[in-house]
């Protein structure tokens, strides 16, 4: 798509063939700029609240049924089956991660996110699993050796999935790209990621406590299975995106700082 088409005064449905937000092409541009800790938290909250229906559906479809079944099996003592489902659920997280990257990218371009498009475009690169498994295996190996190498590898490879989806690379190339993007900002990115994770953990603990009190007042004791199911649903649907969106914003941040990345480049990456 020619850059001039993007830089026109307004974006139209004809321009993208999508449902475009009416508030103009610049409202999502702040998500593509260099970020601070405060702006990552603020922008994550904005993206999530304004688009929670689509974002939650992205998480619900592949992950929630598996999580509910796993909670039921665990409550009935079928721990082996629950572990197998957990591994399958981990595979499902690849689906979710790729689709969420597309949805957030659409939001940055003022395109209303669409569930079908998010999954279809997210898997345009069929080698997502190669990138994911390579990153996971290396990271697990780092944690087996010692916790510190494991955390280092987490930070090095945190952008590998975004690079696979948006830049259409995979495997070792995606891992190398992720490490190069974060070079010079690893401690800063790690601090932002940990801070966001701690905030989400506090929110999860508070909501879990509130849910437990409410359940006790309404139903009383003896509903452990229901507690497990509700806990899984909350952690996946409500809080899962709040951990993943900051990583996507930091990917944009690194490219903006090092490559002058902006809306025009994202349009090219999204093949709009």
ZADO-1210 file (C-alpha; in nm, 4 decimals, padded with zeros to 6 digits):
<atoms>
<atom x="00.0000" y="00.0000" z="00.0000" code="UNK" pos="1"/>
<atom x="00.1509" y="00.3405" z="-00.0888" code="UNK" pos="2"/>
<atom x="00.2424" y="00.5511" z="00.2084" code="UNK" pos="3"/>
<atom x="00.0535" y="00.8466" z="00.0655" code="UNK" pos="4"/>
<atom x="-00.2699" y="00.6542" z="00.1059" code="UNK" pos="5"/>
<atom x="-00.2053" y="00.6306" z="00.4747" code="UNK" pos="6"/>
<atom x="-00.0977" y="00.9898" z="00.5184" code="UNK" pos="7"/>
<atom x="-00.4203" y="01.1259" z="00.3723" code="UNK" pos="8"/>
<atom x="-00.6185" y="01.3552" z="00.6027" code="UNK" pos="9"/>
<atom x="-00.8648" y="01.0835" z="00.7039" code="UNK" pos="10"/>
<atom x="-00.8965" y="00.7082" z="00.7006" code="UNK" pos="11"/>
<atom x="-01.2060" y="00.5636" z="00.5417" code="UNK" pos="12"/>
<atom x="-01.3657" y="00.2238" z="00.5251" code="UNK" pos="13"/>
<atom x="-01.2669" y="00.2099" z="00.1586" code="UNK" pos="14"/>
<atom x="-00.9050" y="00.2714" z="00.2517" code="UNK" pos="15"/>
<atom x="-00.8723" y="-00.0388" z="00.4672" code="UNK" pos="16"/>
<atom x="-01.1793" y="-00.2453" z="00.3877" code="UNK" pos="17"/>
<atom x="-01.2363" y="-00.2523" z="00.7635" code="UNK" pos="18"/>
<atom x="-01.4631" y="-00.0983" z="01.0232" code="UNK" pos="19"/>
<atom x="-01.2720" y="00.2200" z="01.1070" code="UNK" pos="20"/>
<atom x="-01.3193" y="00.4174" z="01.4247" code="UNK" pos="21"/>
<atom x="-01.4690" y="00.7592" z="01.3543" code="UNK" pos="22"/>
<atom x="-01.2272" y="00.9543" z="01.5721" code="UNK" pos="23"/>
<atom x="-00.9560" y="00.9843" z="01.3077" code="UNK" pos="24"/>
<atom x="-00.6203" y="00.8252" z="01.2344" code="UNK" pos="25"/>
<atom x="-00.4200" y="00.9809" z="01.5160" code="UNK" pos="26"/>
<atom x="-00.6049" y="00.8608" z="01.8288" code="UNK" pos="27"/>
<atom x="-00.4096" y="00.5346" z="01.8438" code="UNK" pos="28"/>
<atom x="-00.0757" y="00.6880" z="01.7467" code="UNK" pos="29"/>
<atom x="00.0292" y="00.7378" z="02.1103" code="UNK" pos="30"/>
<atom x="00.0464" y="00.3598" z="02.1514" code="UNK" pos="31"/>
<atom x="00.3242" y="00.3499" z="01.8893" code="UNK" pos="32"/>
<atom x="00.5430" y="00.6120" z="02.0558" code="UNK" pos="33"/>
<atom x="00.8265" y="00.5584" z="02.3057" code="UNK" pos="34"/>
<atom x="00.6724" y="00.4557" z="02.6371" code="UNK" pos="35"/>
<atom x="00.7406" y="00.5159" z="03.0037" code="UNK" pos="36"/>
<atom x="00.6265" y="00.2865" z="03.2828" code="UNK" pos="37"/>
<atom x="00.3330" y="00.5174" z="03.3458" code="UNK" pos="38"/>
<atom x="00.2293" y="00.5323" z="02.9814" code="UNK" pos="39"/>
<atom x="00.2557" y="00.1528" z="02.9435" code="UNK" pos="40"/>
<atom x="00.0184" y="00.1074" z="03.2382" code="UNK" pos="41"/>
<atom x="-00.2137" y="00.3842" z="03.1191" code="UNK" pos="42"/>
<atom x="-00.2200" y="00.2704" z="02.7559" code="UNK" pos="43"/>
<atom x="-00.2697" y="-00.0943" z="02.8539" code="UNK" pos="44"/>
<atom x="-00.5697" y="00.0064" z="03.0628" code="UNK" pos="45"/>
<atom x="-00.7107" y="00.2224" z="02.7817" code="UNK" pos="46"/>
<atom x="-00.6734" y="-00.0479" z="02.5177" code="UNK" pos="47"/>
<atom x="-00.8263" y="-00.3099" z="02.7434" code="UNK" pos="48"/>
<atom x="-01.1247" y="-00.1099" z="02.8675" code="UNK" pos="49"/>
<atom x="-01.2207" y="00.0360" z="02.5283" code="UNK" pos="50"/>
<atom x="-01.1985" y="-00.2993" z="02.3496" code="UNK" pos="51"/>
<atom x="-01.2690" y="-00.5473" z="02.6251" code="UNK" pos="52"/>
<atom x="-01.5368" y="-00.7402" z="02.4344" code="UNK" pos="53"/>
<atom x="-01.3062" y="-00.8463" z="02.1504" code="UNK" pos="54"/>
<atom x="-01.0015" y="-00.8888" z="02.3742" code="UNK" pos="55"/>
<atom x="-01.1887" y="-01.1096" z="02.6192" code="UNK" pos="56"/>
<atom x="-01.3340" y="-01.3174" z="02.3344" code="UNK" pos="57"/>
<atom x="-00.9825" y="-01.3740" z="02.2016" code="UNK" pos="58"/>
<atom x="-00.8941" y="-01.5294" z="02.5369" code="UNK" pos="59"/>
<atom x="-01.2244" y="-01.7079" z="02.5990" code="UNK" pos="60"/>
<atom x="-01.2538" y="-01.9156" z="02.2828" code="UNK" pos="61"/>
<atom x="-00.9371" y="-02.1302" z="02.3008" code="UNK" pos="62"/>
<atom x="-00.8458" y="-02.1076" z="02.6692" code="UNK" pos="63"/>
<atom x="-01.1543" y="-02.0899" z="02.8894" code="UNK" pos="64"/>
<atom x="-01.3096" y="-02.4294" z="02.8000" code="UNK" pos="65"/>
<atom x="-00.9750" y="-02.6004" z="02.8612" code="UNK" pos="66"/>
<atom x="-00.9251" y="-02.4125" z="03.1883" code="UNK" pos="67"/>
<atom x="-01.2728" y="-02.5028" z="03.3149" code="UNK" pos="68"/>
<atom x="-01.2223" y="-02.8694" z="03.2282" code="UNK" pos="69"/>
<atom x="-00.8818" y="-02.8671" z="03.3941" code="UNK" pos="70"/>
<atom x="-01.0291" y="-02.7140" z="03.7100" code="UNK" pos="71"/>
<atom x="-01.3001" y="-02.9813" z="03.7189" code="UNK" pos="72"/>
<atom x="-01.0487" y="-03.2634" z="03.6733" code="UNK" pos="73"/>
<atom x="-00.8157" y="-03.1202" z="03.9368" code="UNK" pos="74"/>
<atom x="-01.1037" y="-03.0880" z="04.1851" code="UNK" pos="75"/>
<atom x="-01.1962" y="-03.4544" z="04.1279" code="UNK" pos="76"/>
<atom x="-00.8398" y="-03.5732" z="04.1794" code="UNK" pos="77"/>
<atom x="-00.7485" y="-03.6429" z="03.8164" code="UNK" pos="78"/>
<atom x="-00.4168" y="-03.4646" z="03.8409" code="UNK" pos="79"/>
<atom x="-00.2568" y="-03.6448" z="03.5444" code="UNK" pos="80"/>
<atom x="-00.5330" y="-03.5422" z="03.3054" code="UNK" pos="81"/>
<atom x="-00.5210" y="-03.1899" z="03.4457" code="UNK" pos="82"/>
<atom x="-00.1490" y="-03.1685" z="03.3624" code="UNK" pos="83"/>
<atom x="-00.2140" y="-03.2825" z="03.0050" code="UNK" pos="84"/>
<atom x="-00.4831" y="-03.0177" z="02.9673" code="UNK" pos="85"/>
<atom x="-00.2450" y="-02.7593" z="03.1082" code="UNK" pos="86"/>
<atom x="00.0041" y="-02.8431" z="02.8328" code="UNK" pos="87"/>
<atom x="-00.2704" y="-02.8155" z="02.5707" code="UNK" pos="88"/>
<atom x="-00.3739" y="-02.4853" z="02.7273" code="UNK" pos="89"/>
<atom x="-00.0153" y="-02.3670" z="02.6901" code="UNK" pos="90"/>
<atom x="-00.0365" y="-02.4399" z="02.3181" code="UNK" pos="91"/>
<atom x="-00.3601" y="-02.2431" z="02.3098" code="UNK" pos="92"/>
<atom x="-00.1759" y="-01.9441" z="02.4508" code="UNK" pos="93"/>
<atom x="00.0112" y="-01.9216" z="02.1195" code="UNK" pos="94"/>
<atom x="-00.3216" y="-01.8749" z="01.9422" code="UNK" pos="95"/>
<atom x="-00.4197" y="-01.6083" z="02.1891" code="UNK" pos="96"/>
<atom x="-00.0864" y="-01.4268" z="02.1758" code="UNK" pos="97"/>
<atom x="-00.0819" y="-01.4024" z="01.7970" code="UNK" pos="98"/>
<atom x="-00.4440" y="-01.2882" z="01.7751" code="UNK" pos="99"/>
<atom x="-00.3938" y="-01.0290" z="02.0497" code="UNK" pos="100"/>
<atom x="-00.0961" y="-00.8780" z="01.8653" code="UNK" pos="101"/>
<atom x="-00.3139" y="-00.8297" z="01.5573" code="UNK" pos="102"/>
<atom x="-00.6017" y="-00.6850" z="01.7607" code="UNK" pos="103"/>
<atom x="-00.3793" y="-00.4345" z="01.9425" code="UNK" pos="104"/>
<atom x="-00.2114" y="-00.3384" z="01.6138" code="UNK" pos="105"/>
<atom x="-00.5516" y="-00.2714" z="01.4600" code="UNK" pos="106"/>
<atom x="-00.6413" y="-00.0558" z="01.7597" code="UNK" pos="107"/>
<atom x="-00.3223" y="00.1461" z="01.7059" code="UNK" pos="108"/>
<atom x="-00.4413" y="00.2148" z="01.3502" code="UNK" pos="109"/>
<atom x="-00.7940" y="00.3058" z="01.4672" code="UNK" pos="110"/>
<atom x="-00.9372" y="-00.0079" z="01.3125" code="UNK" pos="111"/>
<atom x="-01.2051" y="-00.1687" z="01.5232" code="UNK" pos="112"/>
<atom x="-01.0570" y="-00.5068" z="01.6273" code="UNK" pos="113"/>
<atom x="-01.2300" y="-00.8101" z="01.4850" code="UNK" pos="114"/>
<atom x="-01.2066" y="-01.1612" z="01.6269" code="UNK" pos="115"/>
<atom x="-01.1995" y="-01.3414" z="01.2937" code="UNK" pos="116"/>
<atom x="-00.9417" y="-01.1074" z="01.1444" code="UNK" pos="117"/>
<atom x="-00.7248" y="-01.1290" z="01.4577" code="UNK" pos="118"/>
<atom x="-00.6935" y="-01.5057" z="01.4330" code="UNK" pos="119"/>
<atom x="-00.6645" y="-01.5175" z="01.0537" code="UNK" pos="120"/>
<atom x="-00.3950" y="-01.2502" z="01.0334" code="UNK" pos="121"/>
<atom x="-00.2224" y="-01.3741" z="01.3469" code="UNK" pos="122"/>
<atom x="-00.1520" y="-01.7058" z="01.1793" code="UNK" pos="123"/>
<atom x="-00.0415" y="-01.5691" z="00.8443" code="UNK" pos="124"/>
<atom x="00.3030" y="-01.6973" z="00.9449" code="UNK" pos="125"/>
<atom x="00.2582" y="-02.0700" z="00.9872" code="UNK" pos="126"/>
<atom x="00.5786" y="-02.1068" z="01.1893" code="UNK" pos="127"/>
<atom x="00.4524" y="-01.9466" z="01.5093" code="UNK" pos="128"/>
<atom x="00.4878" y="-02.2740" z="01.6958" code="UNK" pos="129"/>
<atom x="00.8521" y="-02.3006" z="01.5903" code="UNK" pos="130"/>
<atom x="00.9304" y="-01.9611" z="01.7400" code="UNK" pos="131"/>
<atom x="00.7295" y="-02.0266" z="02.0542" code="UNK" pos="132"/>
<atom x="00.8739" y="-02.3678" z="02.1326" code="UNK" pos="133"/>
<atom x="01.2289" y="-02.2551" z="02.0669" code="UNK" pos="134"/>
<atom x="01.1852" y="-01.9606" z="02.3041" code="UNK" pos="135"/>
<atom x="01.0171" y="-02.1766" z="02.5705" code="UNK" pos="136"/>
<atom x="01.2784" y="-02.4522" z="02.5535" code="UNK" pos="137"/>
<atom x="01.5681" y="-02.2097" z="02.5814" code="UNK" pos="138"/>
<atom x="01.4000" y="-02.0225" z="02.8669" code="UNK" pos="139"/>
<atom x="01.3214" y="-02.3427" z="03.0576" code="UNK" pos="140"/>
<atom x="01.6813" y="-02.4536" z="03.0107" code="UNK" pos="141"/>
<atom x="01.7907" y="-02.1203" z="03.1581" code="UNK" pos="142"/>
<atom x="01.5696" y="-02.1693" z="03.4633" code="UNK" pos="143"/>
<atom x="01.6966" y="-02.5253" z="03.5090" code="UNK" pos="144"/>
<atom x="02.0535" y="-02.3983" z="03.5140" code="UNK" pos="145"/>
<atom x="01.9726" y="-02.1091" z="03.7454" code="UNK" pos="146"/>
<atom x="01.6906" y="-01.8597" z="03.7913" code="UNK" pos="147"/>
<atom x="01.8921" y="-01.5597" z="03.6699" code="UNK" pos="148"/>
<atom x="01.9681" y="-01.6999" z="03.3195" code="UNK" pos="149"/>
<atom x="01.6010" y="-01.7903" z="03.2904" code="UNK" pos="150"/>
<atom x="01.4897" y="-01.4332" z="03.3553" code="UNK" pos="151"/>
<atom x="01.7537" y="-01.3030" z="03.1161" code="UNK" pos="152"/>
<atom x="01.6180" y="-01.5251" z="02.8405" code="UNK" pos="153"/>
<atom x="01.2611" y="-01.4146" z="02.9167" code="UNK" pos="154"/>
<atom x="01.3665" y="-01.0536" z="02.8576" code="UNK" pos="155"/>
<atom x="01.5717" y="-01.1383" z="02.5486" code="UNK" pos="156"/>
<atom x="01.2879" y="-01.3254" z="02.3792" code="UNK" pos="157"/>
<atom x="00.9851" y="-01.1295" z="02.4968" code="UNK" pos="158"/>
<atom x="00.9380" y="-00.9746" z="02.1507" code="UNK" pos="159"/>
<atom x="00.9835" y="-01.2943" z="01.9487" code="UNK" pos="160"/>
<atom x="00.6126" y="-01.3610" z="01.9002" code="UNK" pos="161"/>
<atom x="00.5421" y="-01.0031" z="01.7906" code="UNK" pos="162"/>
<atom x="00.8325" y="-01.0189" z="01.5467" code="UNK" pos="163"/>
<atom x="00.6942" y="-01.3447" z="01.4057" code="UNK" pos="164"/>
<atom x="00.3425" y="-01.2053" z="01.3589" code="UNK" pos="165"/>
<atom x="00.4268" y="-00.8569" z="01.2316" code="UNK" pos="166"/>
<atom x="00.7622" y="-00.9036" z="01.0588" code="UNK" pos="167"/>
<atom x="00.6914" y="-01.2502" z="00.9178" code="UNK" pos="168"/>
<atom x="01.0093" y="-01.4093" z="01.0488" code="UNK" pos="169"/>
<atom x="01.0316" y="-01.7141" z="01.2696" code="UNK" pos="170"/>
<atom x="01.2501" y="-01.9496" z="01.4681" code="UNK" pos="171"/>
<atom x="01.6048" y="-01.8380" z="01.5401" code="UNK" pos="172"/>
<atom x="01.5598" y="-01.5256" z="01.3269" code="UNK" pos="173"/>
<atom x="01.2699" y="-01.4120" z="01.5476" code="UNK" pos="174"/>
<atom x="01.4677" y="-01.4811" z="01.8653" code="UNK" pos="175"/>
<atom x="01.7676" y="-01.2868" z="01.7325" code="UNK" pos="176"/>
<atom x="01.5405" y="-01.0019" z="01.6271" code="UNK" pos="177"/>
<atom x="01.3837" y="-00.9882" z="01.9733" code="UNK" pos="178"/>
<atom x="01.7218" y="-00.9784" z="02.1451" code="UNK" pos="179"/>
<atom x="01.8465" y="-00.7061" z="01.9117" code="UNK" pos="180"/>
<atom x="01.5375" y="-00.4911" z="01.9642" code="UNK" pos="181"/>
<atom x="01.5741" y="-00.5009" z="02.3420" code="UNK" pos="182"/>
<atom x="01.9503" y="-00.4466" z="02.3451" code="UNK" pos="183"/>
<atom x="02.0412" y="-00.1560" z="02.5738" code="UNK" pos="184"/>
<atom x="01.6965" y="-00.1531" z="02.7377" code="UNK" pos="185"/>
<atom x="01.6825" y="-00.4994" z="02.8949" code="UNK" pos="186"/>
<atom x="01.6812" y="-00.3905" z="03.2582" code="UNK" pos="187"/>
<atom x="01.4294" y="-00.1187" z="03.1865" code="UNK" pos="188"/>
<atom x="01.1997" y="-00.3596" z="02.9986" code="UNK" pos="189"/>
<atom x="01.2367" y="-00.6185" z="03.2738" code="UNK" pos="190"/>
<atom x="01.1414" y="-00.3605" z="03.5366" code="UNK" pos="191"/>
<atom x="00.8306" y="-00.2545" z="03.3448" code="UNK" pos="192"/>
<atom x="00.7278" y="-00.6161" z="03.2880" code="UNK" pos="193"/>
<atom x="00.7749" y="-00.7082" z="03.6546" code="UNK" pos="194"/>
<atom x="00.5872" y="-00.3988" z="03.7725" code="UNK" pos="195"/>
<atom x="00.2922" y="-00.4707" z="03.5447" code="UNK" pos="196"/>
<atom x="00.2899" y="-00.8349" z="03.6561" code="UNK" pos="197"/>
<atom x="00.2905" y="-00.7317" z="04.0226" code="UNK" pos="198"/>
<atom x="-00.0010" y="-00.4941" z="03.9660" code="UNK" pos="199"/>
<atom x="-00.1970" y="-00.7700" z="03.7934" code="UNK" pos="200"/>
<atom x="-00.1114" y="-01.0118" z="04.0754" code="UNK" pos="201"/>
<atom x="-00.2486" y="-00.7678" z="04.3328" code="UNK" pos="202"/>
<atom x="-00.5666" y="-00.7215" z="04.1283" code="UNK" pos="203"/>
<atom x="-00.6055" y="-01.0985" z="04.0954" code="UNK" pos="204"/>
<atom x="-00.5582" y="-01.1489" z="04.4697" code="UNK" pos="205"/>
<atom x="-00.8100" y="-00.8758" z="04.5532" code="UNK" pos="206"/>
<atom x="-01.0679" y="-01.0102" z="04.3081" code="UNK" pos="207"/>
<atom x="-01.0109" y="-01.3653" z="04.4329" code="UNK" pos="208"/>
<atom x="-01.0671" y="-01.2569" z="04.7920" code="UNK" pos="209"/>
<atom x="-01.3812" y="-01.0657" z="04.6955" code="UNK" pos="210"/>
<atom x="-01.5083" y="-01.3640" z="04.4992" code="UNK" pos="211"/>
<atom x="-01.4405" y="-01.5962" z="04.7932" code="UNK" pos="212"/>
<atom x="-01.6254" y="-01.3740" z="05.0395" code="UNK" pos="213"/>
<atom x="-01.9183" y="-01.3331" z="04.8005" code="UNK" pos="214"/>
<atom x="-01.9395" y="-01.7062" z="04.7408" code="UNK" pos="215"/>
<atom x="-01.9298" y="-01.7785" z="05.1133" code="UNK" pos="216"/>
<atom x="-02.2062" y="-01.5275" z="05.1886" code="UNK" pos="217"/>
<atom x="-02.4271" y="-01.6557" z="04.9061" code="UNK" pos="218"/>
<atom x="-02.3548" y="-02.0296" z="04.8910" code="UNK" pos="219"/>
<atom x="-02.1618" y="-02.1169" z="05.2047" code="UNK" pos="220"/>
<atom x="-01.8955" y="-02.3915" z="05.2164" code="UNK" pos="221"/>
<atom x="-01.8498" y="-02.6971" z="04.9970" code="UNK" pos="222"/>
<atom x="-01.8099" y="-02.5505" z="04.6495" code="UNK" pos="223"/>
<atom x="-01.4400" y="-02.6017" z="04.5829" code="UNK" pos="224"/>
<atom x="-01.4956" y="-02.6927" z="04.2180" code="UNK" pos="225"/>
<atom x="-01.6911" y="-02.3735" z="04.1586" code="UNK" pos="226"/>
<atom x="-01.4147" y="-02.1740" z="04.3241" code="UNK" pos="227"/>
<atom x="-01.1549" y="-02.3319" z="04.0953" code="UNK" pos="228"/>
<atom x="-01.3615" y="-02.2650" z="03.7842" code="UNK" pos="229"/>
<atom x="-01.4279" y="-01.9021" z="03.8741" code="UNK" pos="230"/>
<atom x="-01.0629" y="-01.8503" z="03.9628" code="UNK" pos="231"/>
<atom x="-00.9499" y="-01.9890" z="03.6264" code="UNK" pos="232"/>
<atom x="-01.2044" y="-01.7755" z="03.4414" code="UNK" pos="233"/>
<atom x="-01.0948" y="-01.4586" z="03.6177" code="UNK" pos="234"/>
<atom x="-00.7239" y="-01.5198" z="03.5684" code="UNK" pos="235"/>
<atom x="-00.7596" y="-01.6001" z="03.1969" code="UNK" pos="236"/>
<atom x="-01.0331" y="-01.3694" z="03.0727" code="UNK" pos="237"/>
<atom x="-00.9970" y="-01.0625" z="03.2915" code="UNK" pos="238"/>
<atom x="-00.6290" y="-01.0532" z="03.3805" code="UNK" pos="239"/>
<atom x="-00.4490" y="-01.2432" z="03.1052" code="UNK" pos="240"/>
<atom x="-00.4625" y="-00.9491" z="02.8604" code="UNK" pos="241"/>
<atom x="-00.3233" y="-00.7111" z="03.1220" code="UNK" pos="242"/>
<atom x="00.0014" y="-00.9101" z="03.1238" code="UNK" pos="243"/>
<atom x="00.0292" y="-00.9533" z="02.7461" code="UNK" pos="244"/>
<atom x="-00.0614" y="-00.6031" z="02.6229" code="UNK" pos="245"/>
<atom x="00.2380" y="-00.4334" z="02.7938" code="UNK" pos="246"/>
<atom x="00.4761" y="-00.6632" z="02.6040" code="UNK" pos="247"/>
<atom x="00.3174" y="-00.5578" z="02.2730" code="UNK" pos="248"/>
<atom x="00.3459" y="-00.1914" z="02.3681" code="UNK" pos="249"/>
<atom x="00.7125" y="-00.2392" z="02.4578" code="UNK" pos="250"/>
<atom x="00.7718" y="-00.3993" z="02.1176" code="UNK" pos="251"/>
<atom x="00.6327" y="-00.0842" z="01.9514" code="UNK" pos="252"/>
<atom x="00.8400" y="00.1236" z="02.1934" code="UNK" pos="253"/>
<atom x="01.1647" y="-00.0458" z="02.0946" code="UNK" pos="254"/>
<atom x="01.0964" y="-00.0079" z="01.7252" code="UNK" pos="255"/>
<atom x="00.9920" y="00.3557" z="01.7680" code="UNK" pos="256"/>
<atom x="01.3117" y="00.4376" z="01.9595" code="UNK" pos="257"/>
<atom x="01.5485" y="00.2512" z="01.7283" code="UNK" pos="258"/>
<atom x="01.3785" y="00.2589" z="01.3888" code="UNK" pos="259"/>
<atom x="01.1402" y="00.5534" z="01.3912" code="UNK" pos="260"/>
<atom x="00.8504" y="00.3098" z="01.3872" code="UNK" pos="261"/>
<atom x="00.5037" y="00.4559" z="01.3487" code="UNK" pos="262"/>
<atom x="00.1644" y="00.4083" z="01.1919" code="UNK" pos="263"/>
<atom x="00.2910" y="00.3987" z="00.8325" code="UNK" pos="264"/>
<atom x="00.5319" y="00.1143" z="00.9137" code="UNK" pos="265"/>
<atom x="00.2640" y="-00.0732" z="01.1083" code="UNK" pos="266"/>
<atom x="00.0314" y="-00.0484" z="00.8073" code="UNK" pos="267"/>
<atom x="00.3019" y="-00.2190" z="00.6005" code="UNK" pos="268"/>
<atom x="00.3543" y="-00.4869" z="00.8644" code="UNK" pos="269"/>
<atom x="-00.0182" y="-00.5551" z="00.8787" code="UNK" pos="270"/>
<atom x="-00.0415" y="-00.5681" z="00.4961" code="UNK" pos="271"/>
<atom x="-00.3344" y="-00.3271" z="00.4941" code="UNK" pos="272"/>
</atoms>
